[in-house]
Amino acid sequence: MQERKPGETSQEAGLRLTIMKKSLELMTAAFTFVAALAWNDAIQTFFLWIFGPQSNVAAKFLYAVIVTGIVVWIGFRLARLTNVVEKRYGPKQDA
């Protein structure tokens, strides 16, 4: 059970908790975006090292396909993990 401030209704406490969760999600997304930009630069530099400064369109498409494949794979893994967590720790139904 979450702690309520004095005089706060359960609806207000729920709203406060929802706002806090959403704020944390947005901050996490922002930090993830910064990390993704850093990895993007590192991977592009790696491909430039492999294919040289004369990288052509095929090399860029190869880069895009590899990154897309990795992102899709991670997305599926995260979705599976979310399902497991929801089943295990989801809200309990009172009978």
N, C-alpha and C positions, 0 to 999 in steps of 0.2 A: 504494500500500500504506500502511496506517495504521501509525503508530508504536506499539509496545507498550512498556509499562513493564517494567522488569526483573522477571523471574519470572512475568509475566502470560502466560496461554495465549491462543491465538487466539480461543477461545470467549469468554474474559473480555474481550478487547479488542473483540470484536464486540458484546458486551452493553453495554460502556461507550459505544461509538459509537451504538448504538441508543438508549440512555438520553439521550445528549446531543442526538441528532436530535429525539427526542420532546419533550424539554424546550424546545428552540428552537421547535418547532411550536406548543407550548402557549403560549409567551410571545408568539409572533407572533399567535396567535388572540386572546389577551387584548388586545393593543394594537389589533388590528383591531376588536374589539368596542367599545373606547373610541372609536375613530374613527367607527364606525358610529353610536354614540349622539350624537356631536357633529353628524354629518351629518343624523341624524334630526331633531334640534332645529332645525338651520338650515333644512331643507326644510319642517318644520311652520311655522316662522316665515314663510317665503316664501309658503306657501299661505294663511296667515292674512292676510298683506299683500295677496294677490291677491283672496281671497274675503271679507275683512273679518272682524271679530270674530263675526259671526253665521254663521260657517261651519256648513253643515248636513251631514247624513249623506252626501249625494251628493258633496260636496267631499272628505270623508274617504275615501270609497270610491275616488274618482278618485286621490287621493294613494296609497292602498294598491295600486291597479292599476299605477300608474306605477312605484312603487318595486319591486314584484314583477317587472314586465317588465324593468327594468334589472338586477335581481339574477339573473334567469334568463339573460339575455343574457350577463352577465359569467361566469356559471357555465359556459355552453357554450363561451365563448372560453377560459376557463382549462382546461377538459377537453381542448379541441383542442390547446392549448399543451402540456399535460402529455403527450399522446400523441406529439407531435412530439419533445419532449425525451427521452422514454423510447426512442423509435426511434433517435434520433441518439446519445444518450449512455448508453443502457442497458448492463447488464453484458454483457461480451464472452463468448461461449461458446468454450471451449477445445476444439479438435478433436483 
